[in-house]
Amino acid sequence: MKKIFYLSSFLLFCFTACKDGDKQTSVSENDVDAVRNFIQAALEGNYEKAETFMIHDSVSMDRMNNIKRVNLSAEEKKGLAAASIIVHSITRVNDSATVVIYSNSFKKNQDTLRALRVNGNWLVDFNYLFDHDKDTLINKPDSLSR
């Protein structure tokens, strides 16, 4: 009887340890890691995981819910899940904000995300994908800005 108790206690401990390890995957080491984790989860269609890497505000959550409702074909889902992330540029705006222009090997369309440091953690500002002005990322010569 004691053997069964010890065995079940050990299995319960292992199960709990594995569950705690899953929670730690939602923390990114740095700005680019946050963007990469967010994109990878979204490409895989794991939107709940992607949400763990983004800032939670009502507009972002509404936009993510709209993305979840998009019906992709089986071919598109498979292609996106197998796609590689291609980083075209990384612009560190300051110590708390980074803009990343990226695409994926399946769709090949460039998009832009911003990572922000919030309470010491790097999170993706999903709204930036929709709200940014692409021209603000291009350094214009002084003659054009006059």
Backbone as a ProteinNet text record, in pm:
[ID]
protein_1_A
[PRIMARY]
MKKIFYLSSFLLFCFTACKDGDKQTSVSENDVDAVRNFIQAALEGNYEKAETFMIHDSVSMDRMNNIKRVNLSAEEKKGLAAASIIVHSITRVNDSATVVIYSNSFKKNQDTLRALRVNGNWLVDFNYLFDHDKDTLINKPDSLSR
[TERTIARY]
82.4	0	86.9	197.1	287.1	350.6	381.7	442.6	348.7	221.1	122.9	113.2	113.3	106.5	228.4	348.4	469.7	473.7	430.6	428.5	331.1	211.4	113.8	159.5	224.5	278.1	386.1	474	580.6	522.9	423.9	362	291.1	223.3	156.8	259.1	372.5	478.9	532.8	558.4	610.7	510.6	384	280.5	273.3	277.9	273.2	396.1	511.5	634.6	627.7	572.7	558.8	463.2	355	257.7	320.4	400.9	466.6	566.2	632.8	727.9	660.4	535.8	462.6	434.7	409.6	379.9	500.6	620.3	740.2	768.4	708.2	732.7	670.1	585.2	518.2	600.8	720.9	807.8	920.2	939.1	1043.5	1167.9	1283.4	1410.3	1441.7	1396.9	1427.4	1321.2	1342.6	1245.8	1221.6	1326.4	1313.6	1256.8	1292.7	1239.3	1087.3	1038.8	894.2	822.6	877.8	817.5	822	935.4	950.3	852.3	841.2	749	604.5	568.1	432.9	403.8	494.3	474.6	468.9	560.8	564.7	434.3	383.1	256.8	142.3	140.5	34.2	43.9	164.4	181.3	132.4	152.8	109	-41.4	-106.4	-249.9	-282.8	-183.3	-202.3	-219.9	-338.7	-364.1	-368.3	-408.2	-406.9	-264.1	-170.7	-29.8	22	-15.6	27.9	-17.3	-137.3	-189.4	-104.2	-35.3	47.9	170.4	203.9	320	281.9	154	111.3	48.6	45.5	-19.8	-170.3	-234.8	-379.4	-454.8	-507.1	-600.7	-721.3	-828.7	-953.4	-940.8	-868.8	-855.1	-771.4	-661.1	-576.4	-652.7	-726.5	-800.8	-911.8	-975.8	-1078.9	-1017.8	-903	-835.8	-791.9	-741.1	-699.6	-821.3	-932.3	-1053.8	-1099.3	-1082.8	-1115.4	-1022.3	-894.9	-797.4	-833.8	-874.5	-911.7	-1027.2	-1115.8	-1235.4	-1208.7	-1092.3	-1060	-1047.7	-1121.4	-1118.2	-1010.3	-907.5	-800	-819.9	-774.9	-780.3	-676.7	-692.1	-596.5	-456	-449	-318.5	-253.7	-333.6	-280.3	-234	-312.8	-274.6	-143	-130.9	-8.7	110.9	90.5	198.5	244.9	150.8	186.6	256.8	207.2	268.1	411.9	441.8	576.9	666	610.5	685.4	795.8	898.7	1008.3	982.8	1029.7	1019.2	1143	1121.5	1231.2	1229.7	1334.7	1344.5	1418.9	1353.7	1412.6	1485.3	1429.8	1500.4	1453	1543.8	1516.1	1558.2	1462.7	1491.5	1462.8	1566.9	1549.2	1523.1	1398.5	1355.7	1415.1	1409.1	1470.4	1486.1	1515.1	1537.5	1409.5	1294.4	1167.1	1080.8	1131.7	1052.1	1141.7	1097.6	1168.6	1067.3	1099.2	1013.9	1082.8	1007.8	1062	979.2	1046.6	982.1	1019.2	917.7	938	843.1	869.3	776.4	789.3	711.6	729.3	750.1	810.4	848.3	728.6	610.5	492.2	422.5	389.3	316.2	408.7	525.2	627	585.2	478.6	437.1	504.9	563.5	627.1	521.9	539	455.6	545.9	487.5	564	498.5	578	531.8	624.1	569	649.1	648	764.8	777.3	798.5	727.4	739.6	774.9	859.2	890.8	783.4	707.5	599.3	625.7	646.3	675.7	791.6	894.1	1013.2	1004.2	887	869.5	848.1	903.1	883.7	755.5	665.9	538.7	517.4	442.3	413.5	293.7	309.3	198.9	130.6	28.9	-38.4	-104.7	-148.8	-213.9	-120.3	8.5	105.6	101.9	68.2	56.9	-44.4	-150.6	-259.1	-246.8	-185.1	-190	-66.8	45.9	168.1	164.5	244.9	263.6	398	397.8	520.5	629.6	589.4	688.8	767.2	714.5	786.2	909.9	921.8	1036.3	1149.1	1124.8	1225.9	1296.1	1427.9	1503.5	1505	1440.5	1434.2	1550.7	1608.7	1715.2	1661.1	1748.4	1707.4	1640.2	1681.6	1624	1476.9	1430	1289.8	1205.4	1265	1186.3	1167.8	1223.2	1211.1	1087.4
-119.2	0	125.7	122.4	237.3	262.6	153.7	168.2	242.6	210.2	277.4	424.7	453.7	592.1	671.7	614.6	682.9	700.6	597.5	605	712.9	715	816.4	955.9	969.6	1100.3	1146.9	1053.7	1087.4	1130.5	1056.6	1091.5	1226.1	1252.3	1380.9	1494.4	1472.7	1572.7	1598.8	1491.6	1506.4	1579.8	1544.9	1609.2	1758	1792.9	1933.9	2008.7	1946.1	2010.4	2037.4	1945.4	1965	2078.9	2089	2195.6	2331.8	2343	2468.6	2507.7	2409.6	2436.9	2496.6	2455.8	2510	2658.5	2701.5	2842.1	2930.5	2877.4	2957.5	2984.9	2912.2	2935.3	3066.1	3127.8	3251.8	3375.8	3357.3	3469.8	3473.8	3590	3605.9	3666.5	3624.4	3671.6	3815.4	3855.8	3989.9	4034.9	4151.3	4210.1	4124.6	4081.9	4004.1	3865.3	3810.1	3681.6	3689.6	3799.6	3818.1	3818.8	3891.4	3896.9	3759.7	3692.9	3559.8	3460.9	3460.6	3368.5	3394.5	3522	3559	3511.6	3541.5	3504.3	3352.6	3281.3	3135.6	3073.3	3118.1	3064.1	3094.8	3216.1	3253.6	3171.7	3150.7	3070.4	2927.4	2876.7	2741.4	2734.7	2850.7	2853.9	2843	2856	2848.2	2991.1	3046.1	3186.1	3210.1	3110.1	3126.1	3145.5	3069.8	3085.6	3221	3259.6	3388.9	3502.3	3490.7	3594.7	3611.7	3506.1	3516.9	3604.6	3627.9	3709.9	3852.3	3888.6	4021.5	4101	4231.2	4320.7	4297.8	4286.4	4260.4	4390.6	4445.7	4557.8	4521.6	4595.3	4556.2	4555.7	4650.5	4656.4	4538	4508.6	4395.2	4264	4246.3	4121.8	4108.7	4219.9	4217.7	4181.3	4239.4	4208.6	4062.9	4011.2	3870.9	3779.8	3814.6	3734.5	3732.5	3844	3848.4	3757.2	3756.8	3670.5	3523.4	3490.2	3351.4	3301.9	3392.6	3353.6	3336.6	3374.5	3359.8	3211.5	3169.1	3028.4	3009.2	2937	2905.3	2764.4	2743	2608.4	2520.9	2391.4	2297.9	2322.3	2355.6	2382.9	2507.5	2612.7	2734.7	2709.9	2638	2606.9	2530.1	2431.5	2350.1	2435.3	2519.1	2604.9	2705	2765.8	2862.3	2793.8	2677.6	2605.8	2564.6	2536.2	2494.2	2611.6	2731	2847.7	2890.5	2947	3007.2	3156.2	3212.3	3356.8	3422.6	3525.1	3598.7	3740.6	3778	3911.8	4000.6	4109.5	4201.4	4316.2	4364.2	4469.5	4475.4	4519.5	4539.8	4682.6	4762.6	4900.6	4917.6	4938.6	4962.3	5110.9	5143.5	5282.3	5341.8	5267.8	5305.2	5178.1	5189.9	5069.5	4993.1	5047.7	4982.3	4955.7	4983.2	4963.8	4924.1	4822.4	4773.9	4744.4	4784.7	4758.2	4654	4549	4439.5	4427.1	4434.2	4409.2	4266.6	4187.8	4045.8	3997.3	3877.7	3806.6	3659.2	3575.7	3431.9	3368.7	3253.4	3189.2	3137.3	3134.4	3087.8	3203.1	3308.6	3421.1	3526.2	3544.9	3637.9	3785.6	3819.6	3959.5	4018.2	4136.6	4200.7	4262.4	4241.7	4300.8	4361.1	4440.2	4508.3	4490.7	4453.7	4444.5	4525.1	4566.8	4639.8	4560.9	4546.8	4485.2	4597.4	4589	4688.2	4618.3	4683.2	4629.5	4680.7	4587.3	4620.6	4548.5	4624.7	4567.4	4468.6	4501.2	4417.6	4303	4280.3	4172.9	4231.1	4164.1	4206.2	4144.6	4229.8	4186.3	4252.5	4187.4	4239.4	4333.4	4450.5	4544.7	4506.9	4420.8	4368.1	4479.1	4586.1	4697.3	4764.4	4761.5	4826.6	4768.5	4640.5	4574.8	4645.7	4699	4762.1	4914.4	4974.9	5119.5	5196.9	5130.4	5204.5	5259.8	5360.3	5419	5370	5289.7	5226.8	5330.1	5449.8	5552.2	5599.1	5581.8	5628.7	5545.3	5429.2	5342.5	5366.5	5448.2	5475.3	5607.3	5604.8	5726.6	5811.4	5927.2	6015.4	6113.3	6143.5	6243.5	6379.1	6462.5	6594.2	6677.7	6664.8	6746.1	6716.7	6595	6559.7	6601.6	6621.5	6653.5	6803.2	6886.1	7031.5	7085.2
0	0	0	76.8	82	-54.8	-127.9	-260.3	-354.2	-349.1	-434.7	-397.5	-268	-221.6	-271.2	-254.6	-297.1	-449.4	-520.9	-667.2	-714.8	-657.1	-698.1	-658.8	-543.7	-502.8	-598.6	-638.7	-732.2	-867.2	-918.1	-1045.3	-1038.2	-927.4	-908.9	-908.2	-840.9	-838	-978.9	-1053.5	-1190.5	-1279.2	-1266.7	-1346.4	-1315.1	-1187.5	-1146	-1194.6	-1188.3	-1235.4	-1384.6	-1460.5	-1605.2	-1635.3	-1562.2	-1583.9	-1553.5	-1447.7	-1414.6	-1521.9	-1582.2	-1688.9	-1810.3	-1838.5	-1951.1	-1932.8	-1811.1	-1784.3	-1813.3	-1792.8	-1812.3	-1960	-2051	-2192.5	-2239.1	-2156.7	-2194.5	-2161.5	-2113.2	-2081.2	-2183.5	-2242.5	-2344.5	-2282.3	-2332	-2278.9	-2319.2	-2437.6	-2485.8	-2586	-2644.1	-2736.4	-2860.8	-2924.8	-3048.6	-3017.8	-2904.5	-2862.4	-2843.1	-2788.4	-2769.6	-2903.9	-2999.2	-3133.2	-3198.9	-3189.7	-3250	-3187.9	-3055.5	-2987.7	-3029.4	-3038.3	-3078.7	-3221	-3313.2	-3454.1	-3468.9	-3403.3	-3415.9	-3367.7	-3253.9	-3202.5	-3298.8	-3353.5	-3447.3	-3576.2	-3627.6	-3748.2	-3726.8	-3608.2	-3575.6	-3548.5	-3545.6	-3517.7	-3370.8	-3284.5	-3140	-3086.7	-3108.4	-3074.9	-2925.1	-2848.3	-2702.6	-2653.6	-2710.1	-2673.5	-2722.8	-2843.2	-2897	-2805	-2750.8	-2661	-2536.5	-2494	-2374	-2398.4	-2524.7	-2559.1	-2599	-2584	-2627.9	-2513.8	-2531.9	-2437.3	-2447.8	-2334.5	-2332.2	-2308.9	-2414.8	-2403.9	-2488.8	-2474.6	-2541.4	-2693.4	-2750.3	-2895.8	-2945.9	-2879	-2918.5	-2909.9	-2801.2	-2784.1	-2888.5	-2921.6	-3025	-3160.1	-3189.8	-3316.2	-3320.6	-3210.3	-3205.9	-3222.3	-3162	-3179	-3324.6	-3394.9	-3537.9	-3618	-3582.8	-3650.3	-3628.4	-3507.7	-3475.7	-3562.2	-3600.6	-3677	-3826.5	-3873.8	-4016	-4048.2	-4148.8	-4190.9	-4297	-4260.2	-4353.5	-4407.2	-4529.5	-4585.3	-4514.9	-4528	-4467.8	-4522.3	-4651.5	-4714	-4653.3	-4632	-4571.4	-4428.5	-4351	-4212.9	-4208.7	-4296.6	-4301.8	-4345.9	-4446.1	-4495.3	-4391.6	-4320.6	-4215.9	-4099.8	-4059.8	-3947.3	-3977.1	-4103.6	-4142.1	-4181.9	-4186.1	-4234.5	-4138.7	-4197	-4120.2	-4107	-3998.3	-3976	-4035.7	-4116.3	-4177.9	-4121	-4049.8	-3992.2	-4090.9	-4133.2	-4230	-4162	-4051.4	-3978.3	-3834.4	-3749.5	-3608.1	-3575.9	-3527.1	-3490.1	-3342.2	-3264.5	-3121.3	-3101.9	-3075.1	-3060.2	-2933.2	-2824.5	-2696.5	-2614.3	-2484.6	-2404.6	-2372.4	-2410.4	-2380.3	-2503.1	-2621.6	-2743.2	-2860.3	-2931.9	-3050.2	-3159.4	-3282.1	-3397.2	-3484.5	-3520.6	-3601.3	-3729	-3842.1	-3971.1	-4010.7	-4043.7	-4068.2	-4177.8	-4222.3	-4309.7	-4274.4	-4342.1	-4323.5	-4460.3	-4460.2	-4586.4	-4665.7	-4606.1	-4678.5	-4750.6	-4680.3	-4739.9	-4800.9	-4743.8	-4792.7	-4789.1	-4716.5	-4700.7	-4578.3	-4593.5	-4478.9	-4387.5	-4258.3	-4155	-4049.3	-3961.8	-3859.9	-3724.3	-3625.7	-3488.1	-3398.3	-3286	-3187.3	-3057.6	-2997.8	-2865.9	-2764.8	-2653.8	-2547.4	-2417.3	-2338.2	-2206.1	-2110.2	-2052.4	-1960.7	-1829.1	-1724.2	-1592	-1597.1	-1674.6	-1684.1	-1783	-1843	-1941.1	-2079.8	-2180.4	-2319.3	-2372.5	-2425.2	-2482.1	-2617.6	-2703.5	-2836.9	-2830.2	-2893.3	-2910.1	-3041.6	-3033.1	-3151.7	-3232.7	-3166.8	-3236.7	-3336.6	-3308.4	-3395.6	-3536.7	-3547.6	-3678	-3766.1	-3705.6	-3778.4	-3783.9	-3681.5	-3663.9	-3710.5	-3731	-3763.1	-3905.5	-3925.6	-4057.9	-4108.1	-4211.5	-4260.6	-4291.3	-4336.3	-4369	-4247.4	-4127.2	-4008.7	-3980.7	-4044	-4020.4	-4118.7	-4216.8	-4317.3	-4283	-4279.1	-4254	-4379.9	-4373.9	-4489.8	-4487.6	-4603	-4607.5	-4562.8	-4506	-4457.4	-4564.2	-4687.5	-4796	-4816.3	-4784.6	-4802.5	-4685.4	-4568.8	-4450.5	-4431.5	-4519.2	-4505.1	-4566.4
[MASK]
++++++++++++++++++++++++++++++++++++++++++++++++++++++++++++++++++++++++++++++++++++++++++++++++++++++++++++++++++++++++++++++++++++++++++++++++++

